[in-house]
Amino acid sequence: HAKTLKLLEDNAYFGMRPGQVQLLKQDKVPCLADNAASLALAAADKYTLQTKPHGHGDVHALLHSSGLVSEWNAKGLKWVCFFQDTNALVFRAVPASLAISAANGFAVNSLAVPRKAKEAIGAICKLVKEGDASATMTLNVEYNQLDPLLRSTVNPEGDVNDATTGYSPYPGNINQLIFSIPDYDEQLRRTQGHVPEFVNPKYTDGTKTSFKSPTRLECMMQDYPRTIPASSRVGFTLLEVWVAYSPVKNSPAEAAVKARAGNPSHSATTGELDIYRANGNIFRHFGAQVDDPLKTSFNGIDVELPPRIVWSPSFACTLEELTQKVDFEKSAVRVSQRSTLVLQGSGIAIQGLDLDGALVVCACEGAKVTLKSLAVKNKGWEWKHLEGEGEAAASEEEKMRGFRVVKHETRLIEFKEPGEYVIEK
């Protein structure tokens, strides 16, 4: 807690006001040593119990006990979004998902992506109570439970890919959730935020008699739909992976092993490059000429390095805002593969751009900056591999990503005073 608070304070809350950030501290629960649920004692002190976190499902109880949800409801706020797994890419998908929640009156909306059969990711399913077709639940089923569930109910073959789509009929749950605050507040008052618990011990062998390490009762955030009335509207939003899901949750070594096995690496390397890919895809969708990515590798992971296009939330949060700032229809926008484009400020507009290098545009509040048929060509920025002496001198962040950004040459357009400015060369 103290380290998190210091990080926020040292970085001026990353642009937010201190009052916008609330930290909630989770308690731990006692560990269980065996199948008989004997309490596990600390190795250094037999009079102290071993403890572990209770799982991310505690977020509901913490939000209830803090009074935050009731406060949000009283202020007229409508939606709360849950995100995790350091999945920064999800913010490209949240605005559209919010609109889907509003249009359908969802109390709960789970964001999901297509998944391959037997892929190690939970699945969104509609469960129907045997003997009562009116009793249903739409919720996440963990991947290790899905296949046996399907075999015992609707499909003796279990979880298999659809012949037409090539994917499982059951979308992958990415644990990004959107709740209606009025509904959420009402349910938290009724349940105090408690969700069903379970035990998931890791055994030493197939006899399942001895734990590898003590386990504990835990709960999951996505099990909240199990606690709400059948009348509540629960749905999901299915999104393509490139626009919604690229978590950073594996070390470089773990990521390289996963990549060699043909699985997503979900690393700091791909987490960053996938942001560039998504932004480039969006530009390309609206008609910009964005060069194809360069095939390369970082940290032993084969990747594609696209043009580096990034913009701040102040520039655009939605696709509609983006098309209001960048004139894709009446002017040409071209970005070469080796280019870097950074846009920061609400008043920036692009009416023609040919970029082959690095361009950074910063506009303070009140500054209206128009790029009109602007051509920029310079040495740009290089995403350089870490090798030899360079690797030894690399920072922790650079080692996690597998590269260092070398800024050879930059065209900086910056306005710190309000006004109207046109840049044509």
C-alpha positions as CSV (number, residue, x, y, z in Angstrom):
1,H,0.0,0.0,0.0
2,A,2.7,2.5,1.0
3,K,4.8,1.8,-2.1
4,T,1.7,2.2,-4.3
5,L,0.9,5.5,-2.7
6,K,4.5,6.7,-3.0
7,L,4.5,5.8,-6.7
8,L,1.4,7.8,-7.3
9,E,2.7,10.8,-5.3
10,D,6.1,10.8,-7.0
11,N,4.4,10.9,-10.4
12,A,1.8,13.5,-9.6
13,Y,-0.9,10.8,-9.9
14,F,0.0,10.4,-13.6
15,G,-2.1,13.5,-14.5
16,M,-5.1,12.7,-12.3
17,R,-6.2,14.7,-9.2
18,P,-5.4,13.0,-5.9
19,G,-9.1,12.9,-5.1
20,Q,-9.8,10.9,-8.2
21,V,-7.8,7.9,-6.9
22,Q,-9.0,5.6,-4.1
23,L,-6.8,2.8,-2.8
24,L,-8.5,-0.2,-1.2
25,K,-6.4,-2.7,0.8
26,Q,-7.2,-6.4,0.7
27,D,-6.8,-8.6,3.7
28,K,-5.5,-12.1,3.6
29,V,-7.1,-15.4,4.7
30,P,-5.7,-18.5,6.5
31,C,-4.1,-21.2,4.4
32,L,-5.1,-24.9,4.4
33,A,-2.5,-27.6,4.7
34,D,-4.3,-30.7,3.5
35,N,-7.5,-32.2,2.3
36,A,-8.8,-32.3,5.8
37,A,-8.6,-28.4,5.8
38,S,-6.0,-28.3,8.6
39,L,-4.7,-24.8,9.2
40,A,-1.2,-24.3,7.8
41,L,1.3,-22.8,10.2
42,A,4.2,-20.5,9.4
43,A,7.5,-22.3,9.1
44,A,9.3,-19.8,11.3
45,D,6.6,-19.7,14.0
46,K,4.2,-22.5,14.8
47,Y,1.9,-20.1,16.6
48,T,1.4,-18.0,13.4
49,L,-0.9,-19.0,10.6
50,Q,0.2,-18.9,7.0
51,T,-2.0,-16.5,5.0
52,K,-2.7,-15.7,1.3
53,P,-4.9,-13.2,-0.6
54,H,-8.5,-14.2,-0.9
55,G,-8.7,-13.6,-4.7
56,H,-9.8,-10.7,-6.8
57,G,-13.4,-11.4,-6.0
58,D,-12.8,-9.4,-2.8
59,V,-13.1,-6.2,-4.9
60,H,-16.9,-6.3,-4.5
61,A,-16.8,-6.5,-0.7
62,L,-14.1,-3.8,-0.5
63,L,-16.1,-1.5,-2.8
64,H,-19.2,-2.1,-0.6
65,S,-17.5,-1.6,2.7
66,S,-15.7,1.6,1.5
67,G,-19.0,3.1,0.5
68,L,-17.6,4.1,-2.9
69,V,-20.4,2.5,-5.0
70,S,-23.1,4.1,-3.0
71,E,-21.3,7.4,-3.4
72,W,-21.0,7.0,-7.1
73,N,-24.6,6.1,-7.4
74,A,-25.6,9.2,-5.4
75,K,-23.6,11.4,-7.7
76,G,-25.5,10.0,-10.7
77,L,-22.6,8.0,-12.2
78,K,-23.9,5.2,-14.4
79,W,-21.1,2.6,-15.1
80,V,-18.1,1.1,-13.4
81,C,-15.4,-0.7,-15.5
82,F,-13.1,-3.4,-14.1
83,F,-9.9,-4.1,-15.8
84,Q,-6.9,-6.1,-14.8
85,D,-3.9,-8.2,-16.1
86,T,-2.3,-4.9,-17.1
87,N,-4.3,-5.0,-20.3
88,A,-3.8,-1.5,-21.5
89,L,-5.2,-2.3,-24.9
90,V,-8.7,-2.7,-23.4
91,F,-9.2,1.0,-23.3
92,R,-9.6,1.0,-27.1
93,A,-12.6,-1.3,-26.6
94,V,-14.3,0.2,-23.5
95,P,-16.2,3.1,-25.2
96,A,-18.0,0.8,-27.6
97,S,-18.6,-1.7,-24.9
98,L,-20.1,1.0,-22.7
99,A,-22.5,1.9,-25.6
100,I,-23.5,-1.8,-25.9
101,S,-24.2,-1.9,-22.2
102,A,-26.4,1.2,-22.4
103,A,-28.2,0.1,-25.5
104,N,-29.1,-3.3,-24.1
105,G,-29.7,-2.3,-20.5
106,F,-27.0,-4.7,-19.2
107,A,-26.5,-4.9,-15.5
108,V,-23.3,-6.9,-16.3
109,N,-21.3,-6.9,-19.5
110,S,-18.3,-9.2,-19.9
111,L,-15.8,-8.3,-22.6
112,A,-14.7,-11.4,-24.6
113,V,-12.6,-12.4,-27.5
114,P,-12.7,-15.4,-29.9
115,R,-11.0,-18.4,-28.3
116,K,-9.7,-21.7,-29.7
117,A,-11.2,-24.9,-28.2
118,K,-9.3,-26.0,-25.1
119,E,-7.4,-22.7,-24.9
120,A,-6.4,-21.9,-21.4
121,I,-8.8,-19.0,-20.9
122,G,-12.2,-19.0,-19.2
123,A,-15.3,-19.1,-21.5
124,I,-18.6,-17.1,-21.5
125,C,-21.5,-19.6,-21.3
126,K,-25.2,-19.6,-20.8
127,L,-26.1,-22.2,-18.2
128,V,-29.6,-23.5,-18.1
129,K,-30.9,-25.3,-15.0
130,E,-32.0,-28.9,-15.7
131,G,-35.7,-29.2,-15.7
132,D,-36.3,-25.4,-15.6
133,A,-35.4,-23.7,-18.9
134,S,-36.4,-20.3,-17.4
135,A,-33.6,-20.5,-14.8
136,T,-30.4,-19.4,-16.6
137,M,-27.1,-17.7,-15.9
138,T,-24.7,-16.1,-18.3
139,L,-21.2,-16.1,-16.8
140,N,-17.6,-17.3,-17.0
141,V,-16.8,-21.0,-16.8
142,E,-13.1,-21.8,-16.1
143,Y,-11.3,-23.5,-19.0
144,N,-10.5,-26.6,-16.9
145,Q,-14.2,-27.1,-16.1
146,L,-15.6,-26.3,-19.5
147,D,-14.7,-29.4,-21.5
148,P,-16.0,-31.9,-18.9
149,L,-19.1,-29.8,-18.5
150,L,-19.9,-29.9,-22.2
151,R,-19.2,-33.6,-22.4
152,S,-21.7,-34.3,-19.6
153,T,-24.4,-32.0,-21.0
154,V,-24.6,-30.8,-24.6
155,N,-21.7,-32.3,-26.6
156,P,-20.0,-35.6,-26.0
157,E,-17.0,-34.3,-27.9
158,G,-16.5,-31.5,-25.4
159,D,-15.0,-28.1,-26.4
160,V,-14.3,-28.2,-30.1
161,N,-13.9,-25.6,-32.8
162,D,-16.7,-24.6,-35.0
163,A,-16.1,-25.8,-38.6
164,T,-17.1,-22.5,-40.1
165,T,-15.3,-20.0,-37.8
166,G,-12.4,-22.1,-36.6
167,Y,-13.1,-21.0,-33.0
168,S,-14.9,-22.5,-30.1
169,P,-18.6,-21.4,-29.9
170,Y,-17.8,-20.2,-26.3
171,P,-16.0,-16.9,-26.3
172,G,-12.9,-16.3,-24.2
173,N,-13.5,-14.2,-21.0
174,I,-10.8,-11.5,-20.7
175,N,-12.0,-10.4,-17.2
176,Q,-12.8,-6.9,-18.3
177,L,-16.2,-6.1,-16.9
178,I,-18.8,-3.3,-17.1
179,F,-21.5,-3.0,-14.4
180,S,-24.5,-0.7,-14.1
181,I,-23.8,1.3,-11.0
182,P,-27.5,1.5,-9.8
183,D,-27.9,-2.3,-10.2
184,Y,-24.5,-2.9,-8.6
185,D,-25.2,-0.7,-5.6
186,E,-28.5,-2.4,-5.0
187,Q,-27.0,-5.9,-5.1
188,L,-24.0,-4.9,-2.9
189,R,-26.4,-3.7,-0.2
190,R,-28.1,-7.1,-0.4
191,T,-25.0,-9.3,-0.5
192,Q,-22.4,-7.1,1.1
193,G,-20.3,-7.9,-1.9
194,H,-19.8,-11.6,-1.1
195,V,-19.3,-14.0,-4.0
196,P,-19.1,-17.8,-4.0
197,E,-15.8,-19.3,-2.7
198,F,-13.8,-22.3,-3.9
199,V,-10.6,-24.1,-3.2
200,N,-8.1,-24.9,-6.0
201,P,-5.2,-26.9,-4.5
202,K,-2.1,-27.9,-6.5
203,Y,-1.3,-31.5,-5.7
204,T,2.1,-33.2,-5.8
205,D,0.9,-36.1,-7.9
206,G,-2.1,-37.9,-9.3
207,T,-3.2,-39.4,-6.0
208,K,-4.3,-36.0,-4.9
209,T,-3.4,-36.6,-1.3
210,S,-0.7,-34.0,-0.7
211,F,-0.5,-30.3,-1.6
212,K,2.6,-28.7,-3.3
213,S,2.0,-25.8,-1.1
214,P,-0.8,-24.6,1.3
215,T,-4.0,-23.5,-0.5
216,R,-6.8,-21.2,0.7
217,L,-10.4,-20.3,0.1
218,E,-10.6,-17.8,-2.8
219,C,-13.1,-16.0,-4.9
220,M,-13.2,-14.5,-8.4
221,M,-14.4,-11.1,-9.5
222,Q,-16.2,-12.5,-12.6
223,D,-18.4,-14.8,-10.4
224,Y,-20.5,-11.7,-9.4
225,P,-23.3,-12.7,-11.8
226,R,-24.0,-15.8,-9.6
227,T,-25.2,-13.5,-6.9
228,I,-27.7,-11.3,-8.8
229,P,-31.4,-11.9,-9.5
230,A,-32.5,-13.9,-12.6
231,S,-34.3,-10.8,-13.8
232,S,-31.0,-8.9,-14.2
233,R,-29.8,-8.5,-17.8
234,V,-26.4,-10.1,-18.3
235,G,-24.5,-10.1,-21.6
236,F,-21.1,-10.0,-23.3
237,T,-19.4,-8.0,-25.9
238,L,-17.3,-10.0,-28.4
239,L,-14.3,-8.1,-29.7
240,E,-11.4,-9.0,-32.0
241,V,-8.2,-9.7,-30.0
242,W,-6.2,-7.0,-31.7
243,V,-8.4,-4.2,-30.3
244,A,-9.1,-5.6,-26.8
245,Y,-6.6,-8.1,-25.4
246,S,-2.9,-8.0,-24.9
247,P,-2.1,-8.5,-21.2
248,V,1.4,-8.1,-19.8
249,K,1.7,-10.9,-17.3
250,N,4.7,-13.1,-18.1
251,S,8.4,-12.6,-17.5
252,P,10.7,-12.5,-20.6
253,A,11.8,-16.1,-19.9
254,E,8.3,-17.4,-19.5
255,A,7.1,-15.4,-22.5
256,A,9.8,-16.9,-24.7
257,V,8.8,-20.4,-23.7
258,K,5.1,-19.7,-24.5
259,A,6.0,-18.2,-27.8
260,R,8.2,-21.2,-28.8
261,A,5.2,-23.4,-28.0
262,G,3.0,-21.4,-30.4
263,N,1.1,-19.6,-27.7
264,P,0.6,-15.8,-27.1
265,S,3.6,-14.6,-25.0
266,H,1.5,-11.9,-23.1
267,S,4.7,-10.1,-22.3
268,A,5.9,-6.5,-21.9
269,T,7.2,-6.8,-25.5
270,T,3.9,-7.7,-27.1
271,G,1.9,-5.5,-24.7
272,E,3.6,-2.4,-26.2
273,L,3.8,-3.5,-29.8
274,D,0.1,-4.5,-29.8
275,I,-0.8,-0.9,-28.9
276,Y,1.0,0.3,-32.0
277,R,-0.6,-2.3,-34.1
278,A,-4.1,-1.4,-32.9
279,N,-3.6,2.3,-33.5
280,G,-2.2,1.6,-37.0
281,N,-5.1,-0.7,-37.8
282,I,-7.5,2.1,-36.8
283,F,-5.7,4.6,-39.0
284,R,-5.7,2.2,-41.9
285,H,-9.4,1.4,-41.4
286,F,-10.3,5.0,-42.0
287,G,-8.2,5.2,-45.2
288,A,-4.7,6.2,-44.0
289,Q,-1.7,4.6,-45.8
290,V,0.1,2.8,-43.0
291,D,3.0,0.6,-44.0
292,D,3.1,-3.1,-43.1
293,P,5.1,-4.0,-40.0
294,L,8.7,-5.3,-39.9
295,K,9.2,-8.9,-38.8
296,T,11.8,-9.1,-36.1
297,S,12.3,-10.5,-32.6
298,F,12.9,-9.2,-29.1
299,N,13.7,-11.3,-26.0
300,G,13.5,-14.4,-28.1
301,I,9.9,-13.7,-29.2
302,D,9.1,-13.4,-32.9
303,V,7.1,-10.2,-33.4
304,E,5.9,-7.7,-35.9
305,L,7.1,-4.1,-35.4
306,P,4.5,-1.7,-36.8
307,P,4.8,2.1,-37.2
308,R,4.6,3.6,-33.7
309,I,1.4,5.6,-33.6
310,V,0.2,6.8,-30.2
311,W,-2.2,9.4,-29.0
312,S,-3.3,10.6,-25.5
313,P,-6.8,10.4,-24.2
314,S,-7.0,14.2,-24.5
315,F,-6.6,13.8,-28.2
316,A,-9.2,11.1,-28.7
317,C,-11.0,8.5,-26.7
318,T,-13.3,7.2,-29.3
319,L,-13.2,6.5,-33.0
320,E,-15.7,9.3,-33.6
321,E,-13.4,11.8,-31.9
322,L,-10.4,10.5,-33.9
323,T,-12.2,11.1,-37.2
324,Q,-13.1,14.6,-36.0
325,K,-9.4,15.3,-35.4
326,V,-7.9,13.6,-38.5
327,D,-9.3,14.3,-41.9
328,F,-9.0,10.9,-43.4
329,E,-11.5,11.5,-46.2
330,K,-10.3,14.8,-47.8
331,S,-6.6,14.7,-47.1
332,A,-3.9,12.1,-47.5
333,V,-2.3,10.5,-44.4
334,R,0.8,8.3,-44.8
335,V,3.0,6.8,-42.1
336,S,6.0,4.7,-43.0
337,Q,7.0,1.6,-41.1
338,R,10.0,3.2,-39.4
339,S,8.0,6.2,-38.2
340,T,6.8,7.3,-34.8
341,L,3.8,9.6,-34.4
342,V,2.9,11.0,-30.9
343,L,-0.2,13.2,-30.5
344,Q,-0.9,14.9,-27.2
345,G,-3.5,17.5,-26.7
346,S,-7.3,18.0,-27.4
347,G,-6.8,20.8,-30.0
348,I,-4.7,19.0,-32.6
349,A,-6.1,18.5,-36.1
350,I,-4.5,16.8,-39.0
351,Q,-5.4,17.8,-42.6
352,G,-2.7,15.9,-44.5
353,L,0.5,14.3,-43.3
354,D,3.3,12.4,-44.9
355,L,5.5,11.0,-42.1
356,D,8.8,9.2,-42.6
357,G,10.6,9.6,-39.2
358,A,9.6,10.9,-35.8
359,L,7.0,13.6,-35.2
360,V,5.8,14.7,-31.7
361,V,2.9,17.2,-31.4
362,C,2.1,18.7,-28.0
363,A,-0.6,21.3,-27.6
364,C,-1.6,22.8,-24.2
365,E,-5.2,23.3,-23.3
366,G,-6.6,26.1,-25.4
367,A,-4.1,25.7,-28.2
368,K,-5.6,24.7,-31.6
369,V,-2.9,23.3,-33.8
370,T,-3.6,22.2,-37.4
371,L,-1.1,20.2,-39.5
372,K,-1.9,21.0,-43.1
373,S,-0.3,18.9,-45.8
374,L,2.7,18.5,-43.6
375,A,5.7,16.4,-44.8
376,V,8.2,15.2,-42.2
377,K,11.3,13.2,-43.0
378,N,14.1,12.6,-40.5
379,K,16.3,9.9,-38.9
380,G,13.5,9.1,-36.5
381,W,13.5,6.7,-33.5
382,E,15.0,3.3,-33.4
383,W,13.6,0.3,-31.5
384,K,17.0,-1.2,-30.9
385,H,17.7,-4.8,-29.8
386,L,19.6,-5.2,-26.5
387,E,22.9,-6.9,-27.2
388,G,26.3,-7.2,-25.6
389,E,27.3,-4.3,-23.5
390,G,24.0,-2.5,-24.2
391,E,22.1,-5.3,-22.4
392,A,24.2,-5.0,-19.3
393,A,23.5,-1.3,-19.1
394,A,19.8,-1.6,-19.8
395,S,17.1,-0.5,-17.4
396,E,14.7,-3.0,-15.9
397,E,11.9,-1.7,-18.2
398,E,14.2,-2.1,-21.3
399,K,15.1,-5.7,-20.3
400,M,11.4,-6.6,-19.8
401,R,10.6,-5.3,-23.3
402,G,13.8,-6.5,-25.0
403,F,14.6,-3.2,-26.7
404,R,15.8,0.3,-26.1
405,V,14.2,3.3,-27.9
406,V,17.0,5.4,-29.4
407,K,15.8,8.8,-30.4
408,H,18.1,9.8,-33.3
409,E,16.1,12.8,-34.6
410,T,12.6,14.2,-33.8
411,R,10.4,16.9,-35.3
412,L,8.8,18.5,-32.2
413,I,5.8,20.8,-32.6
414,E,4.9,22.1,-29.2
415,F,2.7,25.0,-28.1
416,K,2.5,26.0,-24.5
417,E,0.3,29.0,-24.9
418,P,-3.4,29.1,-26.1
419,G,-4.0,30.3,-29.6
420,E,-4.5,29.1,-33.2
421,Y,-1.6,27.7,-35.1
422,V,-1.2,26.2,-38.6
423,I,1.8,24.1,-39.5
424,E,2.4,23.6,-43.2
425,K,6.1,22.7,-43.4
